[in-house]
Amino acid sequence: MLYLWLKAFHIISVVCWFAGLFYLPRLFVYHAQSEDAVSKERFSIMERKLYRGIMGPSMIATLIFGGWLIYLNPGIFSQGGWIHAKLTLVVLLIGYHHMCGAQVKRFARGENTRSHVFYRWFNEVPVLILLAIVILVVVRPF
């Protein structure tokens, strides 16, 4: 029963983390388009609160619950390569998360050098990773 509770909390944490991963780059798009100081300050505050208040704790919870699930079921590594591929994508997602954090700091310092078009493409990265992870977990192609 503990395993099912942990799985539920892992999924909830993943949903919260991805909500932030989808929304923060969208804020970057709007921030890059803003021209007045009031808007820039407002976006910096929104980005900081989203990153620190939602995304960070959600990522940590995702990793804790996911690690706990693996600890309780180490045999998952003998079910095929899908879990290795999924964990590789999770590592890439953690890197993306930290790239977002670095960008939050750049915007806060007024040092953004990228256009809103860049952030529109940047915003698609977590979508592709989510698609791959869900397919790996559900279909288990290898």
N, C-alpha and C positions, 0 to 999 in steps of 0.2 A: 504494500500500500504506500510506503514511503516513496518508492520509486515513481509511482504515478503522480504523487504530489510534487515531487521534484521536477518531473517532466512538465507538469502544468505550469509551475513557476518559471521554468526555463523558457517555455513558449511565451508566457506573458512578458518576461524580460526581453526576449528577442523582438517582440512586437513593439515594445516601448523604445528599444534602441533603434530599430529601423524607422520608427516614426520620426525620431530626431535626425537620423541619417538622410531621410528624404526631405525634411523641412529645412535643415540648416543650409544646404547648398542653394535652396530656393531663396532663402534670405540673402545669401551672397549675391544672387542675381539682382535682387532689388537694391541691395546696398551699393553694388557697382554702378547701378543706374542713377542713384541719388546724387543730387548736386548741392543741396543746401546742408548746412552744418547740423541743423536740428534733426533732419532725417538720418544723417550719418550717425549721429550720437544714439538715436533711437534704435537703429539697426544693430549697432555695437552692443547695446545693452541686451537686446533680444537674443542676439547670437551667444553672448556670454552666458546668459541665464539658461538657454536651451542646452548649451554644451556642458556646462558644469552641473546644472540642476537636474537634467533629465538624461542626457546621453551618457555622461560618465557613470552615474550610478546604475543605469540600465545595462551598460556594457559589463560592468563589474559583476552585477547579478547574473547576467547571461553566462559569463565565464565560470562563476562559482557553481551555479546549478548544473551547467554542462559538465564541468569537471567532476562534480559529485556523481552525476549519472554515469560517467565513464568509470569512476572508482567503484561504483556498485555493480557495474557490468563490464569488467575488463575483457570479456569474451567478444565484445562488439568488434574488436580489431581482427577477429578471425572470420568475420562475416563477409569479407571482401574488401576491395579497395575503396569503396564509396566513403567510408568513414575517414580514411586518410585524405581523400580529395576534399571532403567537407571541412576537415580541420585546416587544410591548407588555405581554403577560401576564408575561413574564420581569421586566420593570421593576416591575410590580405585585407580583410575588413577592419581589423584592428589598426593596421597601417593607414587605411583610408580615414578612420576615425581620428587618428593623430594628425593627419594632414589637415583635416577640418579644424582641429584645435589650433594648429599653427596659423591657419588662415584667419581664424577668429582674432588672434593676437595681431596679425598684420593689419587687419581692418581697424582694430582698436587704436593702433599707432598711426593710422592714416597712410599706411605704406602699401596699399593694394596696387598692383600693377597690371592686373588682368581685367579683361572686359566681361560684361554680362554674358556674352556668347560662350566664353570659356566655361563659366559656371553652369550654364545650361547643359553643356556636355558633361561636365564634372558631376552634375546631379544624376546622371544616368548610371554611373558606376555601381552604386548599391543596388539598383534595380537588377542589373545583370548578375551580380553576386547572389542576390536573394533567389532569383530564378534558378540558378545552378544549384544552390544549396537545397532548395525544396525538391527539385528533381532528384538529386542524389539521395535524399532521405526517404522520399516516397517510392521512387522507382527502383533505386539501388541498381543502376545499370551495370556495375562491375563490382 
